[in-house]
Amino acid sequence: MKKQYDIIVVGAGPAGSMAARYAAEKGVSVLMLEKDRDVGYPVRCGEAISKAGVEEFIPIDEKWIAATISRFGFVAPNGNEVFINFGDAGFVLERRLFDYALAQSAAEAGVEILTRAYVYGLIIEDDIVKGVKYEYRGEQHEVYAKVVIAADGVESRVGRWAGLKTHIDFRDMEAAVQVTAANIPIDQNTLYFYFGKDVAPNGYFWVFPKGNNKANIGLGVSGITGKKRSALSYLNDFMEKHYPNAPILTSIAGGVPCSITLDKISAPGIMLVGDAARQVNPLSGGGIASGMIGGSIAGTIAGDAIKNNNLTHILTYDKAWGDRLGKRHEIFNRIKNGIYNFSDEKFNLIAQSFLKVPEEKRGLGNLFVTALMNQPSLLVDVAKVFLVK
Ligand SMILES: Cc1cc2nc3c(=O)[nH]c(=O)nc-3n(C[C@H](O)[C@H](O)[C@H](O)COP(=O)(O)OP(=O)(O)OC[C@H]3O[C@@H](n4cnc5c(N)ncnc54)[C@H](O)[C@@H]3O)c2cc1C
């Protein structure tokens, strides 16, 4: 292990591995430190991702695909189901293997990886981040870098240590719980989304197929809802009602930052990527693909900055992220705030409108338009979604 690298990445999730890989591909030296024993484990994720989200970064490999998704199912509060066919929409992953494959691709690009390496502090000199302090096998070490990339997930502390404002409103921090259960008799190519105040107030409940009749079943509730009733009690009720005898293979809980990106995600010597930067899609709660995108942009910019001996170049990362996804997330966030406040009656009406369209003609675009035509009062809500700042 060297004492100095061009770039150090903290955390080997999807965002960290992509940041490390894209930087290393520029020919600079990169060290990625991961606190857990294994890259990719433990998994805290519903594991759904679009096909495009994967293909941008890694060739599809059956090894880490648990289910192939071609259909979405929306279940209204009154139980009406609307299905939309999408063709090749996406996947439910085996993230344990997927994250591992991403880290391997980083290693192939020349990244050094150290697991069981817990980063507990930063080296800061003259207000510039110059490296990290980490503990490995009971011993403390210091290692210097020209750029540190914080990819340390939703509970990130690295950004805060660097003086960046990483706090988000507690209303936007969703408390999510999920079980992976066996003997779930659902279509293994459909992602199911349930809406309504009894299943997932201000959000949605998911049942995602995991292959061989297994499924990831869970929900996230906002900080406000969680104060009144826990996400776990909604999950227990759902399981009791729908799958009372299903064997539970794993149970997980975690936070999902469903907000817009932090105001500032770079500063001298430091860049933030993935959940640490709050790059999750605030409408869907999906953060795998957007984290990889954030990581790839940060890694590319950091690599260029070092190659060209112009470290201030890393400060262009905020704008580059904003142009690629950050600004879109601001719109999604407004839509989220509108949709998640819909009443159960409104969700039922939308489903009713959708059901009038023949299944072969259904697509998200035309169903949206049909819903508006059948329910003109929705226009007001949609207008609010786009206009309310
Ligand atoms: C219940 C649940 C369901 C979800 N479902 C989906 C879904 O279906 N689809 C989707 O796209 N997204 C989903 N998400 C969100 C998704 O899991 C995250 O957005 C994604 O994992 C973010 O990737 P990341 O690389 O930023 O962080 P992470 O994957 O969290 O990786 C961060 C890494 O940093 C390491 N680390 C942290 N601190 C340190 C430290 N001090 N030193 C060294 N290493 C450290 C961690 O061990 C970890 O390996 C879900 C989240 C939850 C909680």
The ligand as an SDF file (V2000), in Angstrom:
LIG
                    3D

 53 58  0  0  0  0  0  0  0  0999 V2000
  -34.8310   -0.7310    1.3240 C   0  0  0  0  0  0  0  0  0  0  0  0
  -34.1880   -0.0780    0.1400 C   0  0  0  0  0  0  0  0  0  0  0  0
  -34.6210   -0.3920   -1.1350 C   0  0  0  0  0  0  0  0  0  0  0  0
  -34.0300    0.2080   -2.2610 C   0  0  0  0  0  0  0  0  0  0  0  0
  -34.4320   -0.1950   -3.4940 N   0  0  0  0  0  0  0  0  0  0  0  0
  -33.8190    0.3100   -4.6020 C   0  0  0  0  0  0  0  0  0  0  0  0
  -34.1630   -0.1740   -5.9070 C   0  0  0  0  0  0  0  0  0  0  0  0
  -35.0020   -1.0650   -6.0670 O   0  0  0  0  0  0  0  0  0  0  0  0
  -33.5170    0.3670   -6.9700 N   0  0  0  0  0  0  0  0  0  0  0  0
  -32.5680    1.3480   -6.8290 C   0  0  0  0  0  0  0  0  0  0  0  0
  -32.0340    1.8280   -7.8570 O   0  0  0  0  0  0  0  0  0  0  0  0
  -32.2180    1.8160   -5.5980 N   0  0  0  0  0  0  0  0  0  0  0  0
  -32.8050    1.3070   -4.4860 C   0  0  0  0  0  0  0  0  0  0  0  0
  -32.4240    1.7430   -3.2430 N   0  0  0  0  0  0  0  0  0  0  0  0
  -31.3620    2.7690   -3.1410 C   0  0  0  0  0  0  0  0  0  0  0  0
  -29.9720    2.1570   -3.4430 C   0  0  0  0  0  0  0  0  0  0  0  0
  -29.7700    1.0170   -2.6380 O   0  0  0  0  0  0  0  0  0  0  0  0
  -28.8880    3.2070   -3.1860 C   0  0  0  0  0  0  0  0  0  0  0  0
  -29.2660    4.4210   -3.7850 O   0  0  0  0  0  0  0  0  0  0  0  0
  -27.5140    2.7560   -3.7410 C   0  0  0  0  0  0  0  0  0  0  0  0
  -27.0320    1.6250   -3.0790 O   0  0  0  0  0  0  0  0  0  0  0  0
  -26.5200    3.9110   -3.5910 C   0  0  0  0  0  0  0  0  0  0  0  0
  -25.2360    3.5010   -4.0060 O   0  0  0  0  0  0  0  0  0  0  0  0
  -23.9470    4.1670   -3.3350 P   0  0  0  0  0  0  0  0  0  0  0  0
  -22.7800    3.5520   -4.0240 O   0  0  0  0  0  0  0  0  0  0  0  0
  -24.0940    5.6300   -3.2970 O   0  0  0  0  0  0  0  0  0  0  0  0
  -23.9950    3.7180   -1.8080 O   0  0  0  0  0  0  0  0  0  0  0  0
  -23.9540    2.2650   -1.1630 P   0  0  0  0  0  0  0  0  0  0  0  0
  -24.4120    1.2250   -2.0960 O   0  0  0  0  0  0  0  0  0  0  0  0
  -24.6570    2.3840    0.1480 O   0  0  0  0  0  0  0  0  0  0  0  0
  -22.4040    2.0200   -0.8950 O   0  0  0  0  0  0  0  0  0  0  0  0
  -21.6940    2.7630    0.0750 C   0  0  0  0  0  0  0  0  0  0  0  0
  -20.5060    1.9350    0.5190 C   0  0  0  0  0  0  0  0  0  0  0  0
  -19.6640    2.7340    1.3570 O   0  0  0  0  0  0  0  0  0  0  0  0
  -19.1860    1.9310    2.4170 C   0  0  0  0  0  0  0  0  0  0  0  0
  -18.8090    2.8390    3.5090 N   0  0  0  0  0  0  0  0  0  0  0  0
  -19.6350    3.6400    4.2380 C   0  0  0  0  0  0  0  0  0  0  0  0
  -18.9300    4.3340    5.1500 N   0  0  0  0  0  0  0  0  0  0  0  0
  -17.6260    3.9670    4.9920 C   0  0  0  0  0  0  0  0  0  0  0  0
  -16.4240    4.3440    5.6690 C   0  0  0  0  0  0  0  0  0  0  0  0
  -16.4270    5.2310    6.6670 N   0  0  0  0  0  0  0  0  0  0  0  0
  -15.2480    3.7670    5.2690 N   0  0  0  0  0  0  0  0  0  0  0  0
  -15.2360    2.8710    4.2310 C   0  0  0  0  0  0  0  0  0  0  0  0
  -16.3500    2.4710    3.5790 N   0  0  0  0  0  0  0  0  0  0  0  0
  -17.5330    3.0240    3.9550 C   0  0  0  0  0  0  0  0  0  0  0  0
  -20.3680    1.0260    2.7320 C   0  0  0  0  0  0  0  0  0  0  0  0
  -19.9780   -0.1250    3.4530 O   0  0  0  0  0  0  0  0  0  0  0  0
  -20.9000    0.7220    1.3470 C   0  0  0  0  0  0  0  0  0  0  0  0
  -20.2990   -0.4270    0.7950 O   0  0  0  0  0  0  0  0  0  0  0  0
  -33.0030    1.1740   -2.0960 C   0  0  0  0  0  0  0  0  0  0  0  0
  -32.5670    1.5090   -0.8010 C   0  0  0  0  0  0  0  0  0  0  0  0
  -33.1460    0.8980    0.2990 C   0  0  0  0  0  0  0  0  0  0  0  0
  -32.6440    1.2430    1.6750 C   0  0  0  0  0  0  0  0  0  0  0  0
  1  2  1  0
  2  3  1  0
  2 52  2  0
  3  4  2  0
  4  5  1  0
  4 50  1  0
  5  6  2  0
  6  7  1  0
  6 13  1  0
  7  8  2  0
  7  9  1  0
  9 10  1  0
 10 11  2  0
 10 12  1  0
 12 13  2  0
 13 14  1  0
 14 15  1  0
 14 50  1  0
 15 16  1  0
 16 17  1  0
 16 18  1  0
 18 19  1  0
 18 20  1  0
 20 21  1  0
 20 22  1  0
 22 23  1  0
 23 24  1  0
 24 25  2  0
 24 26  1  0
 24 27  1  0
 27 28  1  0
 28 29  2  0
 28 30  1  0
 28 31  1  0
 31 32  1  0
 32 33  1  0
 33 34  1  0
 33 48  1  0
 34 35  1  0
 35 36  1  0
 35 46  1  0
 36 37  1  0
 36 45  1  0
 37 38  2  0
 38 39  1  0
 39 40  1  0
 39 45  2  0
 40 41  1  0
 40 42  2  0
 42 43  1  0
 43 44  2  0
 44 45  1  0
 46 47  1  0
 46 48  1  0
 48 49  1  0
 50 51  2  0
 51 52  1  0
 52 53  1  0
M  END
$$$$
